[in-house]
């Protein structure tokens, strides 16, 4: 029998508030980090017109969250004018780094003509946020995570590269096809390096050599970065999204990456560890979506936070040792 996460019995743990215009359309794809005795959750909040902001909620147990009344941050600059989406949090030394997808687009043009890029913000106490701007390639890219410690003297960024080249705006011609997506790795010495176009031009020349070769089963071939990386004695645990582009199903999968070379896959989940089955996962703004975006170790358990149907935030858990034991070696 395939390994599966255990859903929290009272899912969803976060739902839209219709009295707040800025999050009335949906709250999903949340990232959670433990900050002392407090679990801090950043989530994507969508208004009725589809514009995204980042909300903040706090918890003492990692399950019951209380939202802040106003957005934690929202679009301010041209490069994020359409939305701030899908945050991921990692703590480096005494500061929290928040990667998010910055969307610069307009309803007047096809979505494939929008610019979706990786942006970065920082905070110390989740009271104020400092935006550092775009840190990704000019090409459509999103959903980035920073590995929380240096490897061979370098920081590592894992992110999703999105390719529209073989889809020709098919999303808008009635076939509802989505772009292909793959996960890539890049090394950097400083944030300033990631902000330079010359850095990304060099990256693009050798992009195919940077791709994570995650084993793919026949049903869920495409991949997107999911939750922040978890360090274990056996390797970096990556919880990511496996996608069936034809059936339009987003699932949760797992892989173990080498501690010294996180581009090397050591083991993986042959089948999804969670896929849409409940009504709150199968019905919503985008149906049949379980998208992982947060991970926290609580005792001997792994808490996986995920967005369902682009509408609500949910939680599933497992014993960390059981998940690791279930992975198939490459």
C-alpha positions, 0 to 999 in steps of 0.5 A: 500500500502506498504511503500517504499523509494523514489529513487534519480531520478538521480541514481546512485550517484557514478559509476566506473571510467574505467581510475582508475584500482583500481575501474574499476570493481565497486564502491558500498556498501558505508557508509556515515557520516556527518562530520561538513558541509561535507558528507564523503563517504567510498565505496568498490572499486573493480578492474578488478581482483576482489580485493577490496579497500576502496575509499573516496568521499566527498560532501556538500549536501549528493548527489553529491560526488567528489572522492579522486584520490587514495584509502583511504586504501587498503590491507596491511596485511595477514589477508586482502590480498584478499580485504578490503570490505564494510566499515561502519562508526560511530563516537565515541567521537572525532574519526571515527571508520570504521568496514570493512570485511577483506578477506583472500582467494585465487582463488585456493580454494573454497570461503567457505574456505576463511577467511572473518572476521571483521576488524577495522580502525580509522581516525580523519580527513579522511586524514590518517587511522590507522588499528587496525586489526581483531576484530571478530570471527575466523568464517566467519563473516562480515558487522559489525556496532557499536552502537554509544553510550554505553548501560548499560556501554557496547558498542554493536557490531551487525554483520552478521554471515555466515554459510556454514555448509549446503551448501557444496560449492554449490556455485561452483557445478552449483546450485549457492546457497549462505550460510545462514546469520543471525544478531547477537549482542555482548557486549564489554568493549574495542576494545582489548577485541574483539581482544582476541580469548578467548572472541569469544570462549565464544561468540560461545558457546552461539551464538544462544542466541545472534541472533536478532529475526527479523520477517521474511516474507515468501519471504525474510528469510535471513538477513544481517547487512546493514547500521549503526544504527540510534537513534530515540526517539522510538528506534534504527532504523536498516536498513538491508538486507532481502534476498531471497536465492532461487531467489537471490534477496537482498532487503532493510528492516527496524526494530526498536530495543529497546533502552536499549536492542537492541537485542529486536525487537519492530517493523519491515517492513512487506515488503521490503522498497526497492527492485530491480526494476531499470536497475541499480539494476537488472543488474551488477556484481551480479544482483538483489541487493539493499544492504543498507550500509549508513544512514544519517539524513538530516533535517527530512529526512532519506538518505539511501545509498545502493549498486546496483548489486555490481556495483554502489552506489545509494541513496533513501530517506524518511521522518523519521517519515513516515518510523517509522509510517509504521513499524508493532509492534511485 
